[in-house]
C-alpha cells in the first residue's frame, strides 16, 4: 500500500485549551476509522515549526488518502498538506532501474 505523509496546522479556534487537543484527536481518529477502515496508521508526531503535526499512514490509493485529509480538515479545524512517500529501499530499487544518460 502506498505511504502518505500529512502535515497539519490547526486553526487558532480549533480548541480552547491545550487539554482539548487529545479530545479533538480522538474524535478525528474515530471518524477516520469509521470512514476509512482500510487506512493503516503508521505514526503521529507533534512538531515545531509552521505545522503542528506530522502523520504517516498507508492507504490503498490517493482517493482514500484524500478522504483522510478531508476528515482532518473538517473535523480538526485544520489545514493539511498531503504527500506521497517512497520507502528508501524501494527508492533505491527505482534508481537501479534508471538508465544512465548517454
C-alpha positions in Angstrom: 0.0 0.0 0.0 1.3 3.5 -0.8 2.6 5.6 2.1 1.4 9.1 2.7 2.8 11.9 4.9 0.4 14.6 6.1 1.3 17.9 7.7 -1.5 19.5 9.7 -1.8 23.0 11.1 -4.7 23.6 13.5 -6.7 26.8 13.2 -6.4 29.1 16.3 -10.1 28.4 17.1 -9.8 24.6 16.9 -9.6 24.1 20.7 -10.0 26.5 23.7 -7.1 24.9 25.7 -4.2 22.5 25.1 -6.2 19.9 27.2 -8.7 19.9 24.4 -6.2 18.5 21.9 -6.5 14.8 22.9 -10.3 15.1 22.7 -10.0 16.6 19.2 -7.6 13.9 18.1 -9.8 11.1 19.5 -12.8 12.4 17.6 -11.0 12.9 14.3 -9.3 9.4 14.6 -12.7 7.8 15.3 -14.1 9.4 12.1 -11.1 8.1 10.1 -11.5 4.6 11.5 -15.2 4.5 10.5 -14.9 6.3 7.1 -11.6 4.8 6.1 -11.2 1.3 7.7 -8.6 0.3 5.0 -6.1 3.0 6.2 -3.2 1.9 8.3 -1.8 4.5 10.7 2.0 4.3 11.0 3.0 7.2 13.2 2.0 10.6 14.5 4.3 13.4 15.7 3.8 16.8 17.3 6.3 19.0 15.6 7.8 22.5 16.0 7.6 24.9 13.0 4.9 26.2 10.7 2.8 23.0 11.2 1.6 21.3 14.4 1.5 17.6 13.5 3.1 15.2 11.1 1.3 11.9 10.4 2.4 8.9 8.4 -0.2 6.4 7.1 -0.8 3.8 4.4 -3.8 4.0 2.2 -4.8 1.8 -0.8 -4.9 4.8 -3.2 -4.9 8.6 -3.5 -8.7 8.8 -3.0 -8.5 7.1 0.4 -5.6 9.4 1.4 -7.5 12.4 0.3 -10.5 11.4 2.3 -8.3 11.2 5.4 -7.0 14.7 4.7 -10.6 16.0 4.3 -11.7 14.4 7.6 -8.8 16.0 9.4 -9.5 19.4 7.8 -13.2 19.4 8.6 -13.2 17.6 11.9 -10.0 19.1 13.2 -10.5 22.7 12.0 -7.2 22.5 10.3 -5.2 22.9 7.0 -3.3 19.9 5.7 -0.6 19.1 3.2 -0.6 15.6 1.8 2.4 14.0 0.2 3.2 10.6 -1.2 6.3 8.9 0.2 8.5 6.1 -1.1 10.3 4.0 1.4 14.1 4.2 1.0 14.7 0.6 -0.1 12.1 0.9 -2.8 13.6 4.3 -3.9 17.0 2.6 -4.3 15.3 -0.1 -6.5 13.8 2.6 -8.7 17.3 4.3 -9.0 18.8 1.0 -10.1 16.2 0.7 -12.9 17.0 4.1 -14.4 19.3 4.0 -17.5 22.3 6.3 -17.5 22.2 9.2 -19.9 24.3 8.6 -23.0 
